């Protein structure tokens, strides 16, 4: 079975890629889809055991997973992959990533692959996360911030993605405030669509205590019909 799915990237580190990726995986499972997850590279990992992002993705997939199948390249220092790899003398292993991807796409209906940092983060000399995304052949979802500055960051990310031949399926505005009085946050969704021709698939608010999981938020605030269509 050939998997469809998305490569999840963001305009920056800490923008909420894992929250959206895990929530999307759980929401799709609730709709009856079989979902596989992959975090090709993660830095800031513990010496032993699962790294945080990989663990959350594996739990969202709802099936026992081998750590090497979900996060094939792991580095202890919380740095850009090229830096972390250089400092420990262990280059990013693209063959291991390809093997994990081949196994994943043969075993699930929908694949969710999460990048690290943004698309221009280097993973090796002359190679970025964007180049890594090209290997998967998936459309990308860009997770963006809600407030001032996101127009520039999102526009640059979309431009770079398109320059690599990647298809931008849409953007997800994360940690939005539905009650905001901030003019930039109020006008950014429409301007992102007008200025860059991007589909805003949803504005996801901060998870509230009464909401059981990221899946509840993603299912409620993302346009799942548009995404799956």
N, C-alpha and C positions, 0 to 999 in steps of 0.2 A: 504494500500500500504506500503510495506516495503522499507524504504529508504536505498539507498547506499550512500556512501560519504567518508569523511576523517576526521580524528582528526588532527588538525593543531597544531604542537608544534614547538619549536625552541631550539637552542643551548644556549639561554640566553634570559633575558628580554630585550626588546627594539630592537630585531633583525628584527622586521617587520612582525610578525605573522598576525596582524590585517590587515595590508596593503595587504598582499597576500590573506588572507581569504576573505576579502571584495571584492578584485579584482576578485578572482576566482568565488565568488557567482554572481557578476554582469556579468562576461563573460559567465558563464553557462546559466544565464537567457537569454542573447542575443542569445544563441544557441537554445533556446526554452525549456529548462529544468525548472521544478519547483524546487525551492531551499529553504531549511529551514536552519536557523542558530541558534547556541547555544553557549553561553559563560558561562559555568557552574558557574565559580567563577571569580569575578573581585574585585581587591582592588584599593585603591586610588579613590573611588567613591564619588561624591557629596552627601550631606545629602539628597537633594531632586532632582528628575529628573534622566535622563539617564546618566550612566557612558559613558566615551568616546568610549571605544572599543565596548561595547554593542550597542551604538547608531549607530556606523559606520556599524556594522554587520546587524542591523535591517534595515537600509536604503538600504544596498546592497541587502537584500532579497526582497525589493520592495513591501512589504505588511505591513499594520498596525499590530503592534505586541504589546502584553502586556509585560511590562518590566520584570515581573516575569517569563514569558515564555522564554525570551532570556537570562537573567542574573539572575537566581534564588538565587544565593548567592552573596551578595554585602557587601563590607567593606570599611569604610571611609579611614583608614590609608593605605598608599602605601607600604605595607609590604608583606612578604610571607603569604599565607592564614592561616597557622597554628598560626603564630604570631599575625596577625590581629584578628583572631577569639579568641585567648586566651586573648588578651588585652581588648576585648569588652565583653567577656563572652558569646559569641554566636558561638557555634561550626558550622562547615560546615554541612549543612543539606543535606545529601545524598538522603533522600526520596524526597525532593523537586527537586533535580537534576534528579532523576530517573523519576519523574512525568513529568517534562518538556521534557525529552528525549522521553518518551512514546508518548506524544502528538505530538512531532515533527516528529518522524519517521512514524507516521500514516498519516501525512498530506502532505508529500512532496516526490518528486522523488529522490532528492539528498540532503543529510544533511552535513553541514559543522560545525564542532564543534571545537572551539578554546580553547586551554588550557591557563594556566597562567604561565609565566616564562618558565622554562624547565621541562623535565619529572621528575627530581628528587626533585623538589620543594615540600616540605612537606605541606599537607593540614590538617593533623591531626596526632597525635602520631602514628607512624608506617605506615602511609598512604601518598603516594606521588601522584603527578599529573599523573604519569605513571599508578598507580593503578586505578585512576579515568578513564584513557583512556581505560583500559581493560573492564570497565563496558559497554562501548558503542559498542565494537566489531567491530570497524572500523579500516581499515588500516590507518597508520599515514603518514603525510607529515612533513618533518623536514625543517624548514626555517633556513638557515645558513648564516653566514657572508662570504664575498668574500676573505678577505685577510689572512695574516699570523695568525696562531693559530686555524684556522677553522678545520684543519685536526684532531687535538686532540679533540676539542669540539664536532665535528660531530661524530667521531668514538665512543666516550664515550656515546653519546646520542643513537646512533644506537645499541650499545652493550647492554645498559640497556633496551631499548625497546624490543629487541629480547629475553632478559632474562626473560621478563614478558610474552612472547608469542605473542607480538604484531607484526603485519606484517608492514614492512616499505615499503610503496608504492614508495617512492623516496624522493629526496631532492630538494629544491629550493634555489638557491643562490641569495640573495637579495642585492640590492644596489651595483651591479657590475658596473665596468667602462669598457665599450667596447673598449676604447682607452688606457687602462692601459699599462704601461711599467713595472709594478711590477711583478717580476718573480713568486712570490708566488701566486698572484691572477691569473696569466696566467696558471699556472700548477695545481692549486687546483682542478678544475673540473675533469680532467682526473685521478688525484691521488685519489680523493674521490671514484671514480668508481673502480679503480684497488685495492686499499687498503682495502676497506670495502664492496665491492659488492653492491654499492648503485646506483640507477638510478638517474642521474642528469636530472631533468625534465625541467630545464631552468635556465638561469642567467638573473635576472631581474634588469635593470638599475634604477637609481634614476628617479622618475617621472619628466619630463620636462614640462615647462609652456605650450608648444604647444600641449601636450597630455591631452585630456579632462578628463581622469579618470584613476584610478587604473585598471579598466577593460580593457582599451586599452593596457596598458603595459602587463598585465597578458596574454591577448589573443594573443599578438604578440610574447612574449618571452617564454611562457610555451608551452611545447609539449602537447597540449590538447588531441591529438589522443592517445598518449602513456598513459596519465593520465586516460582517460576514458576507454581505452582498458584494 
